[in-house]
């Protein structure tokens, strides 16, 4: 299965770990967010043009995927954090009828919505990604 990975870019190293594990299980990762250089330099603020370019690339890559994996971790004191950008990407995946997997549990602020669209929390177990 082709899988798109999304989530907060500060967890980029965890994305790479998931990518390796998914590939070992025979999956192909078609989207792995490649941070802009200024993100690696600690500047977490992208210009609107950079954000638009990133979202357009994601939209093209999502078309090639069968599923979306949301890598969510605790951030800023929020358990199972999913940010605004990732929520947008989840919506795009839902509109394209892609399977949606959430790495940890659903965050409380959008658990009902994730459940309603058929997202599956996999409890940090990538082996649970199946169609």
C-alpha positions in Angstrom: 0.0 0.0 0.0 1.2 3.6 -0.7 1.0 5.7 2.5 1.3 9.4 3.0 2.7 10.5 6.3 1.7 13.8 7.9 2.1 15.5 11.3 4.0 18.2 13.1 7.3 18.7 11.5 9.1 18.8 14.8 8.7 15.0 14.9 10.5 14.6 11.5 12.9 12.0 12.9 10.0 9.9 14.0 8.5 10.2 10.5 11.8 8.7 9.2 11.6 5.8 11.6 8.0 5.1 10.6 8.9 5.3 6.9 11.7 2.7 7.4 9.3 0.4 9.4 6.5 0.8 6.8 8.9 0.0 4.0 10.1 -3.1 5.8 6.5 -4.2 5.9 6.2 -3.8 2.2 4.5 -0.4 2.0 5.7 2.5 0.0 5.8 6.0 1.5 4.8 8.4 -1.3 4.9 11.6 0.8 7.3 12.4 3.5 7.3 16.1 4.4 10.7 17.4 3.6 11.3 20.4 5.8 12.4 23.7 4.3 16.0 24.6 5.3 14.7 27.4 7.7 12.7 24.8 9.7 15.9 22.9 10.4 17.5 26.2 11.5 14.8 26.5 14.2 12.7 29.0 12.4 9.3 27.4 12.5 7.5 30.2 10.7 7.1 29.6 6.9 6.0 32.3 4.5 2.5 32.0 3.1 4.1 31.1 -0.3 6.1 28.3 1.3 3.0 27.0 3.1 1.0 27.1 -0.2 3.7 25.2 -2.1 3.9 22.6 0.7 0.1 22.1 0.6 0.0 21.8 -3.2 2.8 19.2 -3.1 0.9 17.3 -0.5 -2.2 17.3 -2.6 -0.4 15.9 -5.6 1.3 13.2 -3.5 -1.9 12.3 -1.7 -3.5 11.4 -5.1 -0.9 8.6 -5.3 -1.6 7.2 -1.8 -4.1 4.7 -0.6 -3.9 5.8 3.0 -2.9 8.7 5.3 -0.9 8.1 8.4 -1.1 10.9 11.0 1.9 10.9 13.2 0.6 12.5 16.4 2.5 12.9 19.6 2.2 15.0 22.8 3.2 18.6 22.0 2.8 21.9 24.0 1.2 20.0 26.9 -1.5 18.6 24.6 -1.9 14.8 24.4 -2.0 13.2 21.0 -1.6 16.7 19.3 -2.9 17.2 15.8 -2.3 20.7 14.5 -4.2 22.9 12.1 -2.2 22.0 9.0 -2.6 18.3 9.7 -6.3 18.7 10.2 -6.5 20.3 6.7 -4.5 17.3 5.3 -6.9 14.9 7.1 -9.8 16.7 5.5 -8.2 16.5 2.1 -7.7 12.7 2.6 -11.3 12.3 3.7 -12.5 14.1 0.6 -10.4 11.7 -1.6 -11.8 8.7 0.3 -8.4 7.6 1.6 -8.0 5.4 4.6 -6.9 7.5 7.6 -4.8 6.1 10.4 -3.8 8.0 13.5 -0.5 6.8 15.1 -1.5 7.4 18.8 -5.0 7.9 20.1 -7.3 10.6 18.9 -6.9 14.0 20.6 -10.0 15.0 22.6 -10.5 18.2 20.7 -11.4 16.3 17.5 -12.0 12.7 18.5 -15.7 12.7 17.5 -14.9 14.1 14.1 -12.1 11.6 13.5 -14.3 8.8 14.5 -17.1 10.1 12.3 -14.9 10.0 9.2 -13.8 6.5 9.9 -10.2 7.3 11.0 -8.5 4.4 12.9 -6.2 5.0 15.9 -3.5 2.3 15.7 -2.0 2.7 19.2 1.6 3.2 17.9 1.5 -0.1 16.1 2.2 0.3 12.4 1.3 -3.4 11.8 -2.4 -2.3 12.2 -2.3 -0.4 8.9 -4.4 -2.6 6.6 -7.1 -2.0 4.1 
